[in-house]
Amino acid sequence: DIVMTQTPLSLSVTPGQPASISCKSSQSLLHSDGKTYLYWYLQKPGQSPQLLIYEVSSRFSGVPDRFSGSGSGTDFTLKISRVEAEDVGVYYCMQGIHLPPGTFGQGTRLEIK
Amino acid sequence: QVQLQESGPGLVKPSQTLSLTCTVSGGSISSGGYYWSWIRQHPGKGLEWIGYIYYSGSTYYNPSLKSRVTISVDTSKNQFSLKLSSVTAADTAVYYCARGSGSPNYYDYWGQGTLVTVSS
């Protein structure tokens, strides 16, 4: 089974400052079709997870452009260029190459200083 | 925009069957192309995929729960349902329904979630 490992598990950021979360998978997420099936979700307090990034770097509908994803193979990063108060919550990466999808990272809790 | 809403009892007794329904609006289950899924989150913990159903009725379950899970679909009501039998306290969790996209490769729309507590 694929294991998704996120670091750090928590971070505290001053509004307006950048933030970065790493996600490493135990196996490559590059499919033979050329796509890399890595996704990022944000779970705001008391809410369900919401999709931020699909296939490594594409922003989902309505996601602000301060969120960006990068990486390849087994190493991925989510970056927030300027953290805002509404970005508080737990961020999860998820692999989608081994079906069905459902292997999430442990989550990274973002709080505002 | 697609919206999903879970409904069902918030309290279930041990050994009984947990039953939840997800009502989909803004899109038709019978149009195909998506996998209608259940995911749960134990209090303060991460996310666990339970299973999904395609509009045709094809299902796929998490092997760790397979013996106790049944997911069904009612396209006439645009709903799909979860039954989890022989529940214990370990099944206490927030249960989410979600739409699976791709093969499925990911979940793009989620319900708000419903807390189910297993207790006598």
Interface residues (C-beta under 8 A of the other chain):
Chain A: Y37 Y39 Q47 S48 P49 Q50 L51 Y54 F60 Y92 M94 G96 I97 L99 P100 P101 G102 F104 G105 Q106 G107
Chain B: Y35 S37 I39 G46 L47 E48 W49 Y52 Y60 N62 Y96 A98 G100 G102 S103 P104 N105 Y106 Y107 D108 W110 G111 Q112 G113
